[in-house]
Amino acid sequence: MSRRDLLTRVQSSRAMDYVGEFSAALSPWRHEPAVGEFLHRARTEWAIDI
């Protein structure tokens, strides 16, 4: 599974919680291009508050 597929598989509120925790853990690396892209998608597609 590619990193792009990860967010497309999120359907339950529990999964959303996991994505939120994962996104928070990635925050220190937000300046890395792939991490920044993932965090942007998490915020815009799923309204994850990071």
Short mmCIF file of the C-alpha atoms (twelve columns), coordinates in Angstrom:
data_MODEL
# 
_entry.id   MODEL 
# 
loop_
_atom_site.group_PDB 
_atom_site.id 
_atom_site.type_symbol 
_atom_site.label_atom_id 
_atom_site.label_alt_id 
_atom_site.label_comp_id 
_atom_site.label_asym_id 
_atom_site.label_seq_id 
_atom_site.Cartn_x 
_atom_site.Cartn_y 
_atom_site.Cartn_z 
_atom_site.pdbx_PDB_model_num 
ATOM 1  C CA . MET A 1  0.000   0.000  0.000  1 
ATOM 2  C CA . SER A 2  1.381   3.397  -0.893 1 
ATOM 3  C CA . ARG A 3  1.278   6.313  1.507  1 
ATOM 4  C CA . ARG A 4  -1.405  7.911  -0.649 1 
ATOM 5  C CA . ASP A 5  -3.711  4.964  0.004  1 
ATOM 6  C CA . LEU A 6  -3.503  5.300  3.783  1 
ATOM 7  C CA . LEU A 7  -5.984  8.154  4.076  1 
ATOM 8  C CA . THR A 8  -8.398  6.625  1.557  1 
ATOM 9  C CA . ARG A 9  -8.851  3.628  3.880  1 
ATOM 10 C CA . VAL A 10 -9.787  5.694  6.945  1 
ATOM 11 C CA . GLN A 11 -13.470 5.160  7.603  1 
ATOM 12 C CA . SER A 12 -14.155 4.754  11.327 1 
ATOM 13 C CA . SER A 13 -13.822 7.302  14.084 1 
ATOM 14 C CA . ARG A 14 -11.233 5.056  15.728 1 
ATOM 15 C CA . ALA A 15 -9.154  5.125  12.543 1 
ATOM 16 C CA . MET A 16 -9.486  8.904  12.471 1 
ATOM 17 C CA . ASP A 17 -8.122  9.006  16.028 1 
ATOM 18 C CA . TYR A 18 -5.141  6.916  14.950 1 
ATOM 19 C CA . VAL A 19 -4.477  9.215  11.997 1 
ATOM 20 C CA . GLY A 20 -4.637  12.200 14.344 1 
ATOM 21 C CA . GLU A 21 -2.127  10.608 16.733 1 
ATOM 22 C CA . PHE A 22 0.123   9.586  13.836 1 
ATOM 23 C CA . SER A 23 -0.040  13.093 12.390 1 
ATOM 24 C CA . ALA A 24 0.853   14.636 15.742 1 
ATOM 25 C CA . ALA A 25 3.837   12.305 16.029 1 
ATOM 26 C CA . LEU A 26 5.008   13.332 12.545 1 
ATOM 27 C CA . SER A 27 4.721   17.036 13.254 1 
ATOM 28 C CA . PRO A 28 8.441   17.543 14.093 1 
ATOM 29 C CA . TRP A 29 9.283   16.357 10.552 1 
ATOM 30 C CA . ARG A 30 6.636   18.477 8.818  1 
ATOM 31 C CA . HIS A 31 9.304   20.245 6.727  1 
ATOM 32 C CA . GLU A 32 10.167  16.996 4.948  1 
ATOM 33 C CA . PRO A 33 8.288   17.002 1.620  1 
ATOM 34 C CA . ALA A 34 6.502   13.644 2.032  1 
ATOM 35 C CA . VAL A 35 5.539   14.371 5.640  1 
ATOM 36 C CA . GLY A 36 4.335   17.853 4.765  1 
ATOM 37 C CA . GLU A 37 2.202   16.435 1.971  1 
ATOM 38 C CA . PHE A 38 0.704   13.797 4.268  1 
ATOM 39 C CA . LEU A 39 -0.065  16.334 7.002  1 
ATOM 40 C CA . HIS A 40 -1.616  18.715 4.483  1 
ATOM 41 C CA . ARG A 41 -3.851  15.933 3.165  1 
ATOM 42 C CA . ALA A 42 -4.800  14.910 6.702  1 
ATOM 43 C CA . ARG A 43 -5.814  18.497 7.468  1 
ATOM 44 C CA . THR A 44 -7.658  19.198 4.227  1 
ATOM 45 C CA . GLU A 45 -9.273  15.845 3.405  1 
ATOM 46 C CA . TRP A 46 -10.096 14.688 6.918  1 
ATOM 47 C CA . ALA A 47 -10.050 17.901 8.982  1 
ATOM 48 C CA . ILE A 48 -7.432  16.443 11.328 1 
ATOM 49 C CA . ASP A 49 -6.313  19.137 13.764 1 
ATOM 50 C CA . ILE A 50 -2.532  18.905 14.041 1 
# 
